[in-house]
Structure formats: C-alpha cells, structure tokens
Amino acid sequence: MYKRAQLERRLASFLQREGFSNAHAFIVALRQEPSLYRRFHTYLTIHVTDFFRDLPYWMHLKQIIAHHPQKQWSLWSAGCSWGAEPVTAALIFEDLALPYHIKATDSDDIVLEQARQGVYAEDSYQKVPSNYRRFFRLHNDQWRLKPLTHGTISYLRHDLVHQPPPGTFDAVICRNLIIYFEPPARSRALANLQLALRPGGLLFLGATETFLEYHELGFSPLAPSIYQKD
C-alpha cells in the first residue's frame, strides 16, 4: 500500500532504534514478542502532524464554515493520527459557536487511544494560536482539551484503502496521507473519499499532494488543496 522507498526508510529507522542488526533478527523477535508488531505498526504509519499545521489553510476552512452559519456540519478526518487535525477543526467550530460532528479515523489503535485521551505535551500546545488556547486546561504538567460544547469528535478504527467510508459527510479532511500510497492504493483511497462526500461537499488534501484526476472523480478546485464535489 505504501510506497516501497518509504517503507524501506521506515523499516531501517525502526531497526536502528530498536537495536536490531538486520531484518532477520527483527523477524525472529516478532515471533517471540507480539507487542513488537504493534510498536512497528505505529512507527510504520505516518504520524507527522500538529495543531493548526499550515495555518492559512485552516483559516480558509474557517471562512467557508462561517459562510454557512445555519448548517450543522458533519466532517470526516481520515488518517487522524493522535487527533491534531480533528481537534483543530473542532476548535474552529467551537470558536464560531456552530454545531458539528467530527468522525476521526485511523488504522492504528495506539494513536487512536492517544487521541481519545485528549492529553497533549507542551510543544504541541505551543502550536495552538493564542486565541484558541482557552479551549485547553493544564493538568499535571500536561494540556487537556476542555469539554466541547457545540459538537463532538468520535474516534474510530478504519482503513481508508480497504474499507468503505464510515458515513456521508459535508467535508473530508485527509492531509498528507495519500502522498505515501502506491498508485492502486491511492486510487482506492480517493474513490472512498469521493464516495464519502455529499454533493457539494468539500475535500481538503495536503499542500504537497497532487490531485490531477479531480475532474474525472467529479470534483472542481475551490482553493489550493481544497476541492468541491460536483
């Protein structure tokens, strides 16, 4: 599913981090220590994310939401990792005092559990713009998300490539994930993202991701990395 070069780099890095001299030693250890597989799976999948990463992108999303104040938004965050992107989206809705529901999914149970806890380190909190920090509270030297008042986030295990969408949505955020997929997996993922959107729904991709086939999948470009389903 992932590109071969990406897998090879991640494997080599994991072996070095865990102290394995070669892949054979790693395979032998896998048979003896089941928890090693879970650690490897978590390390293999891509979890580079932050609150409000690429701030202008999120401010564009805020403008779109603000133009539809009567709407109760349903949003899917695909490949949500430890929750930075669904939480960022939720904070935008909370700031606007508009109703919403966010379904956040990932294939990695470990990061999903981390996301559900809603506890963040200082360096993650520092990425939050000052006018959104009121939605967090400090507890035991960690930052916790305060209870949401205008909507909810549900975290679910889901495989974007091999499973149908977990619902139908007004907007889908899937940033910096499909760029790592081989072409067949990428095509299946994009088809599922398209299927998940209502007519007129919005697809938000990463800034470095190309989507040359947007027209044949029934999308029109709305802004950089943002597409609207026809």
Secondary structure, 3 states (H helix, E strand, C coil): CECHHHHHHHHHHHHHHHCCCCHHHHHHHHHHCHHHHHHHHHHHCCCCCCCCCCHHHHHHHHHHHHCCCCCCEEEEEECCCCCHHHHHHHHHHHHHCCCEEEEEEECCHHHHHHHHHCEECHHHHCCCCHHHHHHEEEECCEEEECCCCCEEEEEEECCCCCCCCCCCEEEEEECCCHHHECHHHHHHHHHHHHHHEEEEEEEEECCCCCCCCCCCCCEEEEECCEEEEC
